[in-house]
Every structure is written in structure tokens, then in C-alpha cells.
Amino acid sequence: MRTDKPDAELGLYDDDTQLTYMTWPAHRQLAETIHTKLNDLLSGQAMSLKSIGGIVVFQGPGSFTGLRIGLTVANALAVGLEVPIVAMQDPDWIEQGIRRLTSSETDVQALPFYGADVHITPQKK
């Protein structure tokens, strides 16, 4: 799962073999489309959420809101399905993530990497 830019990405893998991969222009509709796209991806392979054995997610850097949405969905799925999760930020994040997942080098939860300090504006009175 990758949600750090306007085009979101979801893929299904069996070990390191790609079964299917989807990219769509999510931009500001990511929160409204990600669950439908995940369902479409799974049903296209005659699979369900229970078929997921682990999750690899891109942790950034990238869009603050996109990363928050994607990582929240990934973490919720990992907890709800009781499957391991791996968060990666390398250019070859999928391959490295699958390698970590299959060798049980998993994360407790996927945390974002924004690439810079978060800038919080002062509250207006």
C-alpha cells in the first residue's frame, strides 16, 4: 500500500510473486476510495480480507494527509486481521518489505516518516 502522493497504489503478492497491482488517482478522495479499491483488488483475485497474511506499507516521505490515511488503514487492518505489518521508505520498498515480512522482521505498527519536522501553526484566538 502506498498513499504518499496523489496516485495511490495497492498490490497483492504471494511471497514475492505479484498477483495484481492497482494505481488510481486518489488525491483528495483517498479516504473515500481506499476501502473500495482494496475490496475490488481482493475480489478480482477471488480473495477476501481474511486472505491477507501480512501488510507492507510505504511510510514516506510524502503527503502528510495521504500518509496518515494509508498508515491508519494499514495499521487497522493489521490489528483487526491479526497479521504482521512492515513499514518501509526505501525506493525498493516492496521487495525489502516482503523480505522483512517473510523473515519475521515486522513492526509493532507502521509509523509515518514525513522527511522533515512537522510544522504546526499556532492556534488562532
Secondary structure, DSSP 8 states (H G I E B T S, - for coil): -B-SSSEEEEEEEETTEEEEEEEEE-GGGHHHHHHHHHHHHHHTTT--GGG---EEEE--SS-HHHHHHHHHHHHHHHHHHT--EEEE-STTHHHHHHHHHHTT--BSS-----SS---------
